[in-house]
Amino acid sequence: MLEKSGESMHADTLAVHAGRNPTAHGGTVNVPVWRASTICFPDMASLQHARQNPDTEISYGIYGTPTVRALQDAVAQMEGGHRALVASSGLAAISAAILAFASPGDHILMVDSVYGPTRRLCDQGLSRLGISVTYYDPLESEPGGLIRPETKLIYAESPGSQTFEVQDIPALAAVARSAGIPLLLDNSWGTPYHFASFRHGVDISIHAATKYIAGHSDVMLGLVVANERWYPQLREHMVLHGMCASPDDCYLALRGLRTIGARLKQQSAAALHIAQWLQQQPQVASVLHPALPGFAGHALWKRDFTGAASLFAVELRTQSEAAVRAMVEGMSLFAIGASWGGFESLVFPAYPGPERALRPWTGGQLVRLHIGLEEPGDLVADLAAGLVRAQAHPDWATV
């Protein structure tokens, strides 16, 4: 087991060693895939002990096998949380985290730049349950005036989906603490590698482990990490509703976690290089990337993050969707795909306008890019050809 505390270790070391015990499992480097539903016990005392210690003992497959526990422990340790729980997808983790703290008649504060499916959960799912939602501006660091007696949580996502607003998480955490409610954060972009949520005051951190944690575009998985205060309430809800995930998927995610540092370093450097190149292109109005010095949220990103993901957006000097289609449909290396965090580069048109209540998007067409592990020069050439196709389309009109 690890002898040094997680806080004193570099993220690269934690990614390799967290959740591993080199003397267990026959000395195997990777925790094997433990598949199980039924767990048998030699006597009733052993069964009772397992049920009384659900976070350390195995009593039934739905509560986690050693494979699942290893992933949960590794991510919690990397991020500085108390414990983590798995769910079948990132969206399942989001819904579980929100519903662990909000019930009919309650109210929550939701950031206006949130991931689209989370917004639909709020507008369609939570409303049917009698949970009211107030959206707050992602650039508002102290939305305390929106808190009501029935407010049960503040939800953040930093950077924001599609437009990448960086939120002041420590300031939001102070507001939540003063109100006695938890701050929830979707940390899929930051990852446990680049943003240690709990050192910045977050109470519940949520990950689409499908993305950078698994890293190979072949797993659907979510993770919810909690601090010690709020973990019991989270665990009670997730156990009550049978939240779990396949040991096979957890094994793949754990294997992906071991290389997250190497992947992110290469992908982040390539993404920043490409973002800087895009800033110089005549077809580009702006590049929405927190690591760019001219970006509005750059100072907060530099203060709180140790690095950047390889996901960002490009605003084109056109309002034409047809021109964007001409760009993305002719790509040879960038595939059109809705996810991100894998080893391959992706391109996806972004339409934030319909999904904003407070800060509507009024600029040109947005294209979201995920930069993979390909040679950056090859990706630049693919993008250069795409920008030429977009500008050559008859509907292109510079804005």
C-alpha positions in Angstrom: 0.0 0.0 0.0 1.0 3.6 -0.4 3.1 4.9 2.5 3.0 8.6 1.7 -0.1 10.6 1.9 -1.9 11.4 -1.3 -1.5 15.2 -0.8 2.3 14.9 -0.8 2.5 12.9 -3.9 2.6 14.1 -7.5 -0.4 13.3 -9.6 1.7 11.1 -11.9 2.8 8.9 -9.0 -0.8 8.7 -7.7 -2.1 7.7 -11.1 0.3 4.8 -11.1 0.0 3.6 -7.5 -3.4 4.7 -6.0 -5.8 1.8 -5.5 -3.1 -0.8 -5.9 -1.6 -3.2 -3.3 1.4 -5.0 -4.8 1.2 -7.8 -2.3 -2.5 -8.6 -3.0 -4.1 -10.5 -5.9 -1.1 -12.9 -6.2 1.2 -10.0 -6.9 -0.4 -9.0 -10.2 0.3 -5.4 -11.2 -3.3 -4.7 -12.2 -6.2 -5.6 -10.0 -7.9 -8.5 -11.8 -11.5 -8.4 -12.9 -13.6 -9.7 -10.0 -17.0 -10.6 -11.4 -19.6 -11.5 -8.8 -23.2 -11.3 -7.8 -23.3 -13.7 -4.8 -20.7 -13.6 -2.1 -20.5 -16.6 0.2 -19.5 -16.5 3.9 -18.2 -19.2 6.2 -20.5 -18.2 9.0 -23.2 -15.7 10.0 -20.6 -13.6 12.0 -18.7 -13.0 8.8 -21.8 -12.0 6.9 -22.8 -9.6 9.6 -19.4 -8.1 9.7 -19.4 -7.5 5.9 -22.9 -5.8 6.1 -21.8 -3.6 9.0 -18.7 -2.4 7.1 -19.9 -1.8 3.6 -17.1 0.5 2.5 -14.3 -2.0 3.4 -15.9 -5.4 3.0 -17.8 -7.1 0.1 -21.2 -8.5 0.9 -22.9 -8.6 -2.6 -21.9 -7.8 -6.1 -23.9 -4.7 -6.5 -22.0 -3.0 -3.7 -18.7 -3.5 -5.5 -16.0 -6.2 -6.0 -12.3 -5.6 -5.4 -12.0 -4.3 -9.0 -14.7 -1.7 -8.4 -13.3 -0.7 -5.0 -9.8 -0.3 -6.5 -11.1 2.2 -9.1 -13.1 4.1 -6.5 -10.2 4.3 -4.1 -7.8 5.4 -6.7 -9.9 8.3 -8.0 -10.8 9.4 -4.5 -7.2 9.5 -3.5 -6.1 11.3 -6.6 -8.7 14.0 -6.2 -8.4 14.4 -2.4 -11.9 13.1 -1.6 -13.1 10.8 1.2 -14.6 8.0 -0.9 -16.0 7.5 -4.4 -18.9 5.5 -5.9 -19.4 4.3 -9.5 -22.4 4.6 -11.7 -23.2 3.2 -15.2 -22.5 6.5 -17.0 -21.5 10.1 -16.5 -25.2 11.2 -16.7 -26.2 8.5 -14.2 -23.5 9.9 -11.8 -24.9 13.4 -12.3 -28.5 12.4 -11.6 -27.5 10.3 -8.6 -25.5 13.1 -7.1 -28.3 15.7 -7.5 -31.1 13.4 -6.3 -29.0 12.4 -3.3 -29.6 15.9 -1.9 -32.7 17.2 -3.5 -36.3 15.9 -3.0 -39.8 17.1 -4.0 -40.4 20.6 -2.9 -36.6 21.5 -2.8 -34.7 24.0 -4.9 -31.3 23.9 -6.5 -28.9 26.4 -8.1 -27.6 25.2 -11.5 -24.9 26.9 -13.6 -26.3 28.3 -16.9 -23.3 26.9 -18.9 -24.0 23.3 -17.8 -23.7 20.2 -20.0 -26.8 19.8 -22.2 -28.1 16.5 -20.8 -27.8 17.9 -17.3 -29.9 20.8 -18.3 -32.5 18.5 -19.8 -32.5 16.5 -16.5 -33.3 19.7 -14.7 -35.9 21.0 -17.1 -37.7 17.7 -17.7 -36.8 15.3 -15.0 -36.4 17.4 -11.9 -39.5 19.5 -12.7 -41.6 16.3 -12.8 -40.4 15.4 -9.3 -41.3 18.9 -8.0 -37.7 20.1 -7.7 -37.3 23.7 -8.8 -34.1 24.9 -10.5 -32.7 28.4 -10.8 -29.9 29.0 -13.3 -27.1 31.3 -12.3 -24.5 33.1 -14.5 -21.2 31.1 -14.7 -19.3 34.3 -14.2 -21.1 35.1 -11.0 -18.9 33.9 -8.1 -21.3 34.7 -5.3 -24.9 33.8 -6.2 -25.9 33.8 -2.6 -28.8 36.1 -3.3 -30.5 33.3 -5.2 -30.4 30.9 -2.2 -33.8 30.1 -0.7 -34.7 28.3 2.6 -35.5 25.2 0.5 -32.2 25.4 -1.6 -30.3 22.1 -1.1 -27.3 22.4 -3.4 -25.2 24.5 -5.8 -24.1 22.8 -8.9 -21.0 24.0 -10.9 -19.3 22.9 -14.1 -15.9 24.4 -14.8 -15.1 25.0 -17.5 -18.6 25.3 -18.8 -19.9 23.1 -21.6 -19.3 24.4 -25.1 -18.3 27.9 -24.2 -15.7 27.0 -21.4 -16.4 29.7 -18.8 -14.1 29.1 -15.8 -15.9 29.4 -12.5 -14.5 30.7 -9.2 -14.9 27.4 -7.3 -13.4 28.5 -4.0 -15.8 31.5 -3.9 -18.8 29.3 -4.7 -17.6 26.8 -2.0 -17.7 29.7 0.5 -21.3 30.5 -0.5 -22.3 26.9 -0.1 -20.7 26.5 3.3 -22.3 29.6 4.6 -25.7 28.2 3.5 -24.9 24.8 5.0 -25.4 23.1 1.6 -23.0 21.1 -0.6 -21.2 22.4 -3.7 -21.4 19.8 -6.6 -18.9 20.1 -9.5 -18.8 18.3 -12.8 -15.0 17.9 -13.0 -14.9 15.8 -16.2 -12.8 18.4 -18.0 -10.5 19.1 -15.1 -10.1 15.4 -14.2 -8.5 14.3 -10.8 -5.2 14.9 -12.6 -5.6 18.6 -13.3 -8.1 19.8 -10.6 -8.0 18.5 -7.0 -11.6 19.5 -6.3 -11.6 19.0 -2.5 -8.6 21.3 -2.0 -10.7 24.0 -3.5 -13.8 23.5 -1.3 -15.9 21.2 -3.5 -18.1 18.7 -1.5 -19.2 16.4 -4.3 -17.1 15.9 -7.5 -18.6 14.1 -10.5 -16.8 12.5 -13.4 -17.8 11.1 -16.8 -15.2 8.4 -16.4 -16.1 7.5 -20.0 -13.8 10.3 -21.0 -10.3 11.0 -19.9 -10.2 8.5 -17.0 -11.0 5.5 -19.2 -9.3 7.3 -22.1 -10.0 4.9 -25.0 -13.6 5.6 -26.1 -14.8 2.1 -25.2 -16.3 2.5 -21.7 -19.5 4.0 -20.3 -18.9 4.9 -16.7 -19.5 7.6 -14.1 -17.9 8.4 -10.7 -19.1 10.5 -7.8 -16.5 11.4 -5.2 -17.5 12.9 -1.9 -16.0 14.5 1.2 -16.5 12.9 4.6 -19.4 15.1 5.6 -21.6 14.4 2.6 -20.5 10.9 1.7 -23.1 9.0 4.0 -26.0 10.7 2.4 -24.7 10.1 -1.1 -24.0 6.5 -0.4 -27.4 5.9 1.1 -29.1 7.2 -2.1 -26.9 5.3 -4.5 -27.3 2.0 -2.7 -31.0 2.5 -2.3 -31.4 3.0 -6.0 -29.1 0.2 -7.0 -26.4 2.3 -8.6 -23.5 0.2 -9.8 -21.2 -0.5 -12.7 -19.7 -3.5 -14.4 -16.4 -4.8 -13.0 -15.2 -5.1 -16.5 -15.8 -1.4 -17.2 -14.2 -0.5 -13.9 -11.1 -2.6 -14.8 -10.8 -0.7 -18.2 -11.2 2.6 -16.5 -8.6 1.7 -13.9 -6.2 0.7 -16.6 -6.9 4.0 -18.4 -6.3 5.9 -15.2 -2.7 4.6 -15.0 -1.8 6.5 -18.2 -3.9 9.6 -17.7 -0.9 11.8 -17.0 1.1 10.7 -20.1 -2.0 11.1 -22.3 -3.1 14.5 -20.9 0.4 16.0 -21.2 0.7 15.1 -24.9 -2.9 16.0 -25.7 -2.9 19.2 -23.7 0.3 20.4 -25.4 -1.0 19.6 -28.8 -4.4 21.3 -28.1 -2.7 24.5 -26.9 -0.4 24.5 -30.0 -3.5 24.0 -32.3 -5.5 26.6 -30.4 -2.7 29.2 -30.8 -2.5 28.4 -34.5 -6.3 28.8 -34.9 -6.1 32.2 -33.4 -4.1 33.4 -36.4 -6.5 32.1 -39.0 -8.7 34.6 -40.9 -11.8 32.4 -40.7 -11.6 32.3 -36.9 -13.3 35.0 -34.7 -12.1 33.6 -31.4 -10.8 30.4 -29.7 -12.4 29.4 -26.4 -9.6 27.7 -24.5 -9.0 28.5 -20.8 -5.2 28.1 -21.1 -5.0 30.9 -23.7 -3.8 34.2 -22.0 -6.4 36.3 -23.7 -9.3 34.1 -22.7 -11.7 35.6 -20.1 -11.3 32.8 -17.6 -7.6 32.4 -18.0 -6.6 34.0 -14.6 -8.9 31.6 -12.7 -7.7 28.6 -14.7 -4.1 29.5 -14.0 -4.8 30.0 -10.3 -6.7 26.7 -9.7 -5.8 24.2 -12.3 -2.5 22.4 -12.8 -3.1 21.9 -16.6 -5.7 21.9 -19.3 -7.7 19.3 -21.1 -7.6 18.9 -24.8 -11.2 20.0 -25.4 -12.0 23.5 -26.6 -14.1 25.5 -29.0 -13.6 27.6 -32.1 -15.9 30.5 -33.1 -16.0 30.9 -36.8 -16.7 34.2 -38.6 -20.0 33.0 -40.0 -23.5 32.3 -39.0 -23.9 29.6 -41.6 -24.6 26.0 -40.4 -24.1 24.8 -43.9 -20.6 26.2 -44.0 -19.8 24.4 -40.7 -21.1 21.2 -42.2 -18.8 21.6 -45.2 -15.9 22.0 -42.8 -16.6 19.0 -40.5 -17.9 16.5 -43.1 -14.7 16.7 -45.1 -12.3 16.0 -42.3 -9.9 13.1 -42.7 -8.5 12.9 -39.2 -11.1 14.5 -37.0 -14.1 12.2 -36.7 -17.6 13.7 -36.0 -18.3 12.5 -32.5 -20.2 13.7 -29.5 -17.9 12.4 -26.7 -14.3 13.3 -25.9 -11.3 12.3 -23.7 -10.2 9.4 -25.9 -7.0 9.0 -27.9 -8.6 10.1 -31.2 -9.4 13.7 -32.4 -13.0 14.7 -32.7 -15.0 17.6 -34.2 -18.5 18.5 -33.3 -20.7 21.6 -34.1 -21.8 23.3 -30.9 -25.1 25.2 -30.5 -25.1 26.8 -27.1 -27.8 29.4 -27.9 -30.9 27.3 -27.1 -29.4 26.0 -23.9 -28.8 29.3 -22.2 -31.1 31.3 -20.0 -28.9 34.1 -18.8 -26.0 34.5 -21.1 -27.2 33.6 -24.7 -24.6 33.0 -27.3 -24.7 35.7 -30.0 -21.4 35.1 -31.8 -20.6 33.1 -34.9 -20.9 29.3 -35.4 -19.0 27.3 -32.8 -17.1 24.1 -33.5 -15.9 22.0 -30.6 -12.6 20.2 -31.0 -11.1 17.4 -29.0 -7.4 16.9 -29.7 -6.1 13.3 -29.6 -2.7 11.7 -29.7 -2.1 12.3 -33.4 0.9 14.4 -34.7 -0.3 18.1 -34.2 1.1 19.0 -37.7 -1.2 16.5 -39.3 -4.2 17.8 -37.3 -3.4 21.4 -38.3 -3.3 20.4 -42.0 -6.7 18.8 -41.6 -8.2 21.9 -39.9 -6.6 24.2 -42.5 -8.3 22.4 -45.3 -11.6 22.4 -43.3 -11.5 26.2 -42.8 -10.9 26.7 -46.5 -13.9 24.5 -47.3 -16.1 26.5 -44.8 -15.1 29.8 -46.3 -15.6 28.6 -49.8 -19.2 27.6 -49.1 -21.8 29.9 -50.8 -23.5 30.6 -47.5 -20.3 31.8 -45.8 -20.8 35.4 -44.7 -18.3 37.0 -42.4 -19.6 38.3 -39.1 
